[in-house]
Amino acid sequence: MKKENSLALGIAFGVAIGTAIGVATDNLGLWLSLGIAIGAAIGTALTQKNKKADDGKS
């Protein structure tokens, strides 16, 4: 998976989960922000994992 796709995928999942929790707890602003931050972290971790795997193939 490409770097941009991993990050975008992580952020998209974060927004979806953050929105769901935010609506359930009636605190959308907090959870949407947390979802984006956590999604960006997951996307970055996936990017690093893929980069490390690609370096090993050479």
PEGIUR-V686097 format. One record per residue. RES is the residue in one letter. SS is DSSP state (2 for helix, 1 for strand, 0 for the rest). PHI is phi in radians with two decimals (none if undefined). Layout:
BEGIN
RES_SS_PHI ; RES_SS_PHI
END
This chain:
BEGIN
M_0_none ; K_0_-1.26 ; K_2_-1.00 ; E_2_-1.12 ; N_2_-1.19 ; S_2_-1.13 ; L_2_-1.15 ; A_2_-1.12 ; L_2_-1.14 ; G_2_-1.08 ; I_2_-1.15 ; A_2_-1.10 ; F_2_-1.13 ; G_2_-1.09 ; V_2_-1.11 ; A_2_-1.11 ; I_2_-1.20 ; G_2_-1.07 ; T_2_-1.14 ; A_2_-1.09 ; I_2_-1.19 ; G_2_-1.09 ; V_2_-1.19 ; A_2_-1.16 ; T_2_-1.71 ; D_0_1.05 ; N_0_-2.48 ; L_2_-1.10 ; G_2_-1.03 ; L_2_-1.12 ; W_2_-1.29 ; L_2_-1.15 ; S_2_-1.11 ; L_2_-1.12 ; G_2_-1.11 ; I_2_-1.12 ; A_2_-1.12 ; I_2_-1.17 ; G_2_-1.11 ; A_2_-1.13 ; A_2_-1.13 ; I_2_-1.14 ; G_2_-1.08 ; T_2_-1.16 ; A_2_-1.11 ; L_2_-1.12 ; T_2_-1.10 ; Q_2_-1.13 ; K_2_-1.12 ; N_2_-1.15 ; K_2_-1.13 ; K_2_-1.16 ; A_2_-1.17 ; D_2_-1.20 ; D_2_-1.17 ; G_2_-1.29 ; K_2_-1.32 ; S_0_-1.19
END
